[in-house]
């Protein structure tokens, strides 16, 4: 497609600074900030492919991992508009979400 650009962002899991083991400053909302920044710097037609562990309820295991329920997933994706969602066949809790700005 001559003269056109496509934009695509991907995150297998946003980096969580809550898993600090080297004395770094811990930021429990680093994942929200990273996805929020992607909104700010992306073009109006941008799409986001996000693969995160999902559960029926929000769950945070301090300094290890988190499982996104409905409320945390909405907080994470902010203004992104959901296009589709699918569950992984290989990993039980992993969901793949496609969003558009």
C-alpha positions as CSV (number, residue, x, y, z in Angstrom):
1,X,0.0,0.0,0.0
2,X,1.9,3.0,-1.3
3,X,1.7,6.1,0.8
4,X,-0.1,4.6,3.8
5,X,1.2,3.8,7.2
6,X,-0.1,1.2,9.7
7,X,0.6,1.5,13.4
8,X,0.7,-1.3,15.8
9,X,1.6,-1.6,19.5
10,X,2.0,-4.8,21.4
11,X,2.6,-5.7,25.0
12,X,2.8,-9.3,26.2
13,X,2.5,-8.0,29.7
14,X,3.1,-4.4,30.8
15,X,6.3,-4.2,32.9
16,X,5.5,-4.2,36.6
17,X,7.9,-2.4,38.8
18,X,6.3,-4.0,41.8
19,X,8.6,-7.0,41.3
20,X,11.7,-5.1,42.3
21,X,14.5,-7.2,43.7
22,X,17.4,-4.8,43.2
23,X,16.3,-1.9,45.4
24,X,14.5,0.1,42.7
25,X,11.6,2.3,43.6
26,X,8.4,0.3,43.5
27,X,5.5,1.6,41.4
28,X,2.3,-0.4,41.7
29,X,0.6,1.3,38.8
30,X,3.4,1.1,36.3
31,X,1.3,-1.0,34.0
32,X,-1.5,1.7,33.9
33,X,1.1,4.4,33.2
34,X,2.7,2.5,30.4
35,X,-0.6,1.9,28.6
36,X,-1.6,5.5,29.3
37,X,1.6,6.8,27.7
38,X,0.9,4.6,24.7
39,X,-2.4,6.4,24.3
40,X,-0.7,9.8,24.5
41,X,2.0,9.2,21.9
42,X,0.1,7.1,19.4
43,X,-1.7,8.4,16.3
44,X,-5.5,8.7,16.2
45,X,-5.9,5.5,14.2
46,X,-3.5,3.5,16.4
47,X,-4.4,0.0,17.6
48,X,-3.2,-1.8,20.7
49,X,-2.8,-5.6,21.0
50,X,-2.7,-6.4,24.7
51,X,-2.2,-9.9,26.2
52,X,-2.7,-10.1,29.9
53,X,-3.7,-12.7,32.5
54,X,-7.4,-12.3,33.3
55,X,-9.6,-13.7,36.1
56,X,-13.2,-13.4,37.2
57,X,-12.1,-11.0,40.0
58,X,-9.2,-8.5,40.3
59,X,-6.2,-10.2,42.0
60,X,-2.8,-8.8,42.9
61,X,-0.1,-11.0,44.4
62,X,2.3,-8.4,45.8
63,X,5.7,-8.4,44.2
64,X,4.9,-11.3,41.9
65,X,2.0,-10.9,39.5
66,X,-1.5,-9.7,39.0
67,X,-4.6,-11.1,37.3
68,X,-6.9,-8.5,35.7
69,X,-10.6,-8.7,36.4
70,X,-13.2,-6.4,34.8
71,X,-12.4,-3.4,37.0
72,X,-8.6,-3.5,36.7
73,X,-8.8,-4.2,33.0
74,X,-11.0,-1.1,32.5
75,X,-8.5,1.0,34.6
76,X,-5.6,-0.4,32.6
77,X,-7.0,0.4,29.1
78,X,-8.5,3.8,29.9
79,X,-9.7,5.5,26.8
80,X,-8.9,2.7,24.4
81,X,-12.0,1.2,22.6
82,X,-12.2,-2.6,22.7
83,X,-12.5,-4.2,19.3
84,X,-12.2,-7.9,20.2
85,X,-11.1,-10.3,22.9
86,X,-10.1,-13.9,22.8
87,X,-8.8,-16.5,25.3
88,X,-5.6,-18.3,24.8
89,X,-5.9,-22.0,24.1
90,X,-2.4,-22.8,25.5
91,X,-2.5,-20.7,28.7
92,X,-5.6,-20.9,30.8
93,X,-5.8,-17.3,32.2
94,X,-4.2,-15.4,29.2
95,X,-6.5,-13.2,27.1
96,X,-5.7,-11.3,24.0
97,X,-7.4,-7.9,23.6
98,X,-7.4,-5.7,20.6
99,X,-8.2,-2.0,21.1
100,X,-8.4,1.1,18.9
101,X,-7.8,4.7,19.9
